[in-house]
Amino acid sequence: MNEAFLQYVWQHQLLEGELRTVDGLPVVVERPGLLNRDSGPDFSDAHVRIGETLWIGNVEVHVHTSDWNHHRHSNNRAYDNVVLHVVYAHDSPLTLQNGHPLPTLQLRDFIPQPLWDNYESLVNPPEPLPVPCAPRLNEVSQFYISGCLERLLLERLENKCQMVRRHLDTSHGNWEQCCYVLLAHYFGGKANALPFELLAQSIPQTLLARWRDKPQRIEALLFGQAGLLEGYFSDDYPRQLQADYEALRQGAGLKPIAAPMWRFFRIRPYSFPTLRISQFAQLVCRSHSLFSRLLETPSASDIQQLFNVQASPYWDNHFHFDRPSPGNTKRVGGDFVDMLIINAWAPLLFEYGCQHAQQHYKDRAVDLLLQLKPENNRIVRQWAAVGVKASSAAQSQALIQLANDYCTHRNCLNCQIGYKIITH
């Protein structure tokens, strides 16, 4: 038994029988109160009739009555307004400092046994499962699950908006700069997100705007600031980039980031930072006022077209400077473009709608995810294996949220699907 389960039972009043205190007084719960997840009593503003008296105040929940003293509540004035002590097992009398006994309700007598059994089957299954409720998902209708996923998608977007707000703060409220840095972060993938972010922040947008119609200059700026133009090169292209960067660097007083930050090891060659930097340079060149342009582009297919860039011709037969490789065009893949929309643009658009109280931008962010195909990753495949198949990126994002914030932590008490199974 644990307090979290007892709080859950009290919050949702999942009790049976006529409630009575340990002293035999009848208890009628008119309002269980508001759950408090911070310090202080567990529930505030509860309305509880004990005997003939209606009490309005706080409710404290413990496994044992003696926990009141173990937790030193007697010396804490925050607990002076507790009107009912709700416990699983009453193991000792409790008298307050004023000498009056605190009314105590022993839940052990009123919790339906199937409720606890259902909860135990989720948080302590016979064998560990990535989806704890997998054996019982068939008890929940697909219609109900779809409704849960809609709410989980909003949770996912709100979580991602925390990163957007962080970049917006460092960009001093400049949405164009925030968009540029956020896209750079995701261009780097998991392995090179930080150096890509630092790279974007190291070059003033005014300097990029000045050379936007000169792709080689933009590439020279990015490779130079990435610290990847140090040393001697035999190929003409990197040597030209080197010369261009030195001229630009002296005029703007630029300082490159540390080259060892970039990771190549255990990364697919088509995701090497050399190719991603060249592709990002092409995006910079074709995207004047990118944020404003994206804001005016509601169609996912049009945004995909905008992000569909390829590395400069030198990279057709290279993955590193001065190291030829079999030739082919290095264009970003469709899954990579969708990833940029899912992780960078949709959250940015959603946060813009939040900060400007414009619901249609928030709705458009959701609609973009509904237009994209579902992601194909380990978590989405796990859900598909138990019969919950995503039909769009909106649903795959919701399933990722469900797995990360609920299933992994066995947070079934706060999961709507878990609630349905526990109370079934």
C-alpha positions in Angstrom: 0.0 0.0 0.0 1.2 3.5 -0.7 0.0 7.1 -0.2 -0.3 7.8 -3.9 -2.9 5.1 -4.3 -4.8 6.3 -1.2 -4.8 9.9 -2.5 -6.1 8.6 -5.8 -8.9 6.7 -4.1 -9.9 9.7 -2.0 -9.6 12.2 -4.9 -12.0 10.1 -7.1 -14.0 8.8 -4.2 -13.6 5.2 -5.3 -15.1 3.9 -2.0 -17.9 1.5 -1.2 -20.2 1.3 1.9 -21.3 3.8 4.4 -18.2 5.7 5.6 -17.6 6.0 9.3 -14.7 7.3 11.4 -12.8 4.9 13.7 -15.0 6.3 16.5 -18.1 5.3 14.6 -19.3 8.7 13.4 -20.9 8.7 9.9 -18.9 10.5 7.2 -20.4 12.1 4.1 -18.0 13.6 1.6 -19.6 16.5 -0.2 -16.3 17.6 -1.7 -13.0 15.7 -1.4 -10.9 18.8 -1.9 -8.2 19.9 -4.3 -5.1 17.7 -4.5 -2.0 19.5 -3.4 1.3 18.3 -4.9 3.4 20.8 -3.0 4.2 21.0 0.7 1.3 21.0 3.2 -1.8 18.9 3.6 -2.7 16.6 0.7 -6.2 18.1 0.0 -7.4 21.6 0.5 -11.0 23.1 0.7 -12.6 19.7 1.4 -16.3 19.7 2.5 -16.8 16.7 4.8 -19.8 16.1 7.1 -18.8 14.2 10.2 -21.8 13.2 12.3 -24.1 16.3 12.3 -21.3 18.8 11.6 -20.1 20.1 8.2 -16.4 20.7 8.3 -14.6 22.7 5.6 -10.8 22.5 5.6 -7.9 20.3 4.7 -7.6 16.5 4.5 -4.3 14.6 5.1 -3.7 11.1 3.8 -1.3 8.5 5.2 -0.9 4.8 5.1 -0.9 4.6 9.0 -2.2 6.9 11.6 1.2 7.0 13.3 2.7 8.6 10.1 1.2 11.9 11.3 3.8 12.0 14.1 6.6 10.4 12.0 6.2 13.2 9.5 6.3 15.8 12.3 2.9 17.3 11.3 2.1 18.1 15.0 4.8 20.8 15.0 3.7 22.3 11.6 1.1 25.1 11.7 0.2 24.3 8.1 -1.7 21.2 9.4 -3.7 23.1 12.0 -6.7 23.2 9.6 -6.9 19.5 8.9 -10.5 18.4 9.5 -10.1 14.7 8.6 -7.2 12.2 8.7 -7.6 9.6 6.0 -5.5 6.4 6.6 -5.3 2.9 5.3 -4.8 1.4 8.7 -5.5 3.0 12.1 -2.6 1.8 14.3 -2.6 4.3 17.1 -4.7 7.1 18.6 -4.0 10.6 17.5 -4.4 13.7 19.7 -3.7 17.2 18.5 -1.7 19.8 20.5 -4.9 21.4 21.6 -5.9 18.1 23.3 -8.7 17.2 20.8 -8.7 14.0 18.9 -8.4 14.3 15.1 -11.3 12.5 13.3 -9.8 9.5 11.4 -11.2 7.5 8.6 -9.8 4.0 8.0 -10.0 3.3 4.2 -9.1 -0.3 4.5 -12.7 -1.1 5.3 -14.1 0.8 2.3 -11.6 0.2 -0.7 -13.0 -2.4 -3.1 -10.4 -5.2 -3.4 -10.6 -5.3 -7.3 -9.5 -1.7 -7.3 -6.2 -2.5 -5.6 -5.8 -5.7 -7.6 -6.2 -3.7 -10.9 -3.6 -1.1 -9.7 -1.1 -3.8 -8.6 -1.4 -5.5 -12.0 -0.2 -2.3 -13.7 2.5 -1.1 -11.4 3.8 -4.5 -10.4 3.1 -6.9 -13.3 4.3 -10.5 -13.1 6.9 -9.7 -15.8 8.2 -6.2 -16.8 6.4 -4.8 -19.9 7.2 -1.5 -21.7 3.4 -0.9 -21.8 2.2 -2.0 -18.4 -1.5 -2.2 -19.4 -0.8 -4.2 -22.6 -2.6 -7.3 -21.4 -5.7 -5.3 -20.6 -5.8 -2.7 -23.3 -8.6 -4.6 -25.0 -10.9 -3.5 -22.2 -10.6 0.1 -23.3 -12.4 1.3 -26.5 -10.4 2.7 -29.4 -12.7 5.8 -29.2 -11.7 6.4 -25.6 -7.9 5.9 -26.4 -8.2 8.3 -29.4 -9.6 11.0 -27.0 -6.8 10.4 -24.6 -4.2 10.8 -27.4 -5.6 14.2 -28.3 -5.0 15.4 -24.8 -1.6 13.8 -24.6 -0.6 15.6 -27.9 -1.3 18.9 -26.2 0.8 17.8 -23.2 3.6 16.9 -25.6 3.5 20.3 -27.4 3.4 22.2 -24.1 6.5 20.3 -22.9 8.3 21.1 -26.2 7.4 24.7 -25.8 9.7 24.9 -22.8 12.7 24.7 -25.2 11.1 27.3 -27.4 10.7 29.7 -24.5 14.4 29.1 -23.6 15.6 30.0 -27.1 13.2 32.9 -27.2 14.7 34.3 -24.0 18.3 33.9 -25.3 17.1 35.5 -28.6 15.7 38.5 -26.6 12.2 37.9 -27.9 13.3 37.8 -31.6 11.1 35.1 -33.2 13.2 35.0 -36.4 16.4 34.3 -34.4 14.6 31.8 -32.2 13.4 29.9 -35.3 16.9 29.9 -36.8 18.6 28.5 -33.7 15.8 26.0 -33.0 16.1 24.6 -36.5 19.9 24.4 -36.2 19.5 22.5 -33.0 17.5 19.8 -34.7 19.6 19.8 -37.8 22.4 18.4 -35.6 20.4 15.4 -34.6 20.8 13.9 -31.1 24.6 13.6 -31.5 25.4 17.2 -32.7 22.4 19.2 -31.4 24.5 21.3 -29.0 27.4 22.2 -31.4 24.9 23.1 -34.1 23.0 25.3 -31.7 26.2 27.0 -30.6 27.2 27.4 -34.3 23.9 29.2 -35.1 24.3 31.5 -32.1 27.9 32.4 -33.1 26.9 34.1 -36.4 24.9 37.3 -36.3 21.8 37.0 -38.5 22.6 40.4 -40.1 25.8 38.9 -41.4 24.0 35.9 -42.9 21.4 38.2 -44.4 24.2 40.2 -46.1 25.5 37.1 -48.0 22.3 35.2 -48.4 22.6 35.3 -52.2 26.1 34.0 -52.1 25.8 30.3 -51.0 29.5 29.7 -50.9 30.0 32.6 -48.5 27.3 31.3 -46.2 28.9 27.9 -46.3 32.3 29.4 -45.6 30.8 31.2 -42.6 29.2 28.1 -41.2 32.1 25.8 -41.7 34.6 28.4 -40.4 32.6 29.1 -37.3 32.2 25.3 -36.8 36.0 25.1 -36.5 36.2 22.7 -39.5 38.4 24.9 -41.8 41.5 24.7 -39.7 44.7 23.2 -41.2 45.8 22.4 -44.8 43.5 21.2 -47.6 44.4 19.9 -51.0 41.0 20.3 -52.6 40.2 23.6 -54.2 36.7 23.9 -52.6 37.8 23.8 -48.9 40.7 26.1 -49.7 38.3 28.6 -51.3 36.0 28.3 -48.2 39.1 28.9 -46.0 40.0 32.1 -47.9 36.4 33.4 -47.9 36.1 32.7 -44.2 39.3 34.5 -43.2 38.1 37.6 -45.1 34.7 37.4 -43.5 36.1 36.6 -40.0 38.4 39.6 -39.9 35.6 42.0 -40.9 33.1 40.7 -38.3 35.5 39.7 -35.5 34.1 36.1 -35.4 35.4 33.4 -33.1 34.8 29.8 -34.1 33.5 27.1 -31.7 35.8 24.2 -30.8 36.0 21.6 -33.6 36.3 18.6 -31.3 32.7 19.1 -30.2 31.5 17.6 -33.5 30.8 13.9 -33.4 31.3 11.6 -36.4 31.8 8.3 -34.6 28.8 5.9 -34.8 26.8 8.2 -36.9 25.4 7.3 -40.4 27.6 9.1 -43.0 24.5 10.8 -44.5 24.0 12.5 -41.0 27.7 13.6 -40.7 27.9 17.2 -39.5 29.8 18.2 -42.7 26.8 17.3 -44.8 24.3 18.8 -42.4 26.2 22.1 -42.2 26.2 22.4 -46.0 22.5 21.5 -46.2 21.8 24.1 -43.4 23.7 26.7 -45.4 21.3 26.1 -48.4 18.3 26.5 -46.1 19.7 29.8 -44.8 20.2 31.0 -48.4 16.6 30.2 -49.5 14.8 31.3 -46.4 14.8 35.1 -46.0 12.6 36.0 -43.0 12.1 32.2 -42.5 9.8 32.5 -39.4 7.5 35.0 -41.2 7.5 32.9 -44.3 6.6 29.7 -42.3 3.9 31.6 -40.4 2.2 32.3 -43.7 2.5 28.7 -44.9 -0.3 26.5 -43.5 0.3 23.4 -45.7 2.7 20.7 -44.5 3.6 19.8 -48.1 4.7 23.4 -48.8 6.8 23.5 -45.6 8.3 20.1 -46.6 9.3 21.7 -49.9 10.9 24.6 -48.2 13.0 22.3 -45.9 13.9 20.0 -48.8 17.5 21.2 -49.3 20.6 19.5 -50.6 24.3 19.9 -49.9 26.5 21.9 -52.3 27.9 19.9 -55.3 31.3 19.3 -53.7 29.5 16.9 -51.2 28.1 14.8 -54.0 31.3 12.7 -53.8 32.5 13.6 -50.3 31.6 13.0 -46.7 34.8 14.7 -45.4 37.0 17.4 -46.9 39.7 15.9 -49.1 38.3 12.4 -48.9 36.5 11.4 -52.1 33.6 8.9 -51.9 31.2 7.3 -54.4 29.1 10.1 -55.9 25.4 10.9 -55.3 23.3 13.9 -54.4 23.2 14.6 -50.6 19.6 15.8 -50.2 17.9 15.6 -46.8 15.4 12.8 -46.5 11.7 13.1 -46.1 11.8 11.6 -42.6 14.4 14.2 -41.6 12.2 17.0 -43.0 9.2 15.7 -41.0 11.3 15.6 -37.9 12.2 19.3 -38.3 8.5 20.1 -38.6 7.5 17.9 -35.7 10.2 19.0 -33.2 11.0 22.5 -34.3 8.3 24.3 -36.3 5.1 22.9 -34.8 6.1 23.6 -31.2 7.4 27.1 -32.2 4.1 27.8 -34.0 2.1 26.5 -31.0 4.1 28.7 -28.5 3.6 31.7 -30.8 -0.2 31.1 -30.6 0.0 30.8 -26.8 2.0 34.0 -26.3 -0.2 36.1 -28.7 -3.5 34.5 -27.6 -4.1 33.3 -31.2 -5.9 30.0 -31.1 -5.8 29.5 -34.8 -1.9 29.2 -34.7 -2.2 26.6 -32.0 -4.8 24.7 -34.1 -2.6 25.0 -37.2 0.3 23.4 -35.3 -1.9 20.5 -34.4 -3.2 20.3 -38.0 0.4 20.1 -39.3 1.1 17.1 -37.2 -2.2 15.5 -38.4 -1.0 16.0 -42.0 2.3 14.1 -41.4 2.7 10.4 -41.4 3.5 8.7 -38.0 7.0 8.4 -36.9 8.8 5.1 -37.0 10.7 4.6 -33.8 11.0 2.1 -31.0 8.2 3.6 -28.9 5.8 3.8 -31.7 6.5 0.2 -32.8 6.0 -1.0 -29.2 2.5 0.6 -29.2 1.7 -0.9 -32.6 2.7 -4.4 -31.2 0.0 -4.1 -28.6 -2.6 -2.9 -31.0 -2.4 0.9 -30.7 -1.3 2.0 -34.2 -0.6 5.7 -34.9 -2.3 7.2 -37.9 -0.4 10.4 -38.0 2.5 12.3 -36.4 0.0 13.8 -34.0 -0.8 10.4 -32.6 2.8 9.1 -32.7 3.8 12.2 -30.7 1.0 11.5 -28.2 2.2 7.9 -27.8 5.7 9.1 -27.1 4.3 11.4 -24.4 2.3 8.5 -23.0 5.3 6.2 -22.9 7.9 8.7 -21.5 5.8 10.5 -18.9 3.5 7.7 -17.8 4.4 4.1 -18.8 8.1 4.4 -18.1 7.5 5.7 -14.6 4.5 3.5 -13.9 2.5 6.7 -13.5 -0.7 4.8 -14.1 -2.7 6.7 -11.5 -2.4 9.9 -13.5 -3.0 8.2 -16.9 -6.5 8.3 -18.2 -6.2 4.9 -19.8 -4.8 3.6 -16.5 -7.8 5.2 -14.7 -10.2 3.3 -17.0 -8.5 0.0 -16.3 -8.1 0.5 -12.5 -11.7 1.4 -12.1 -13.1 -1.2 -14.6 
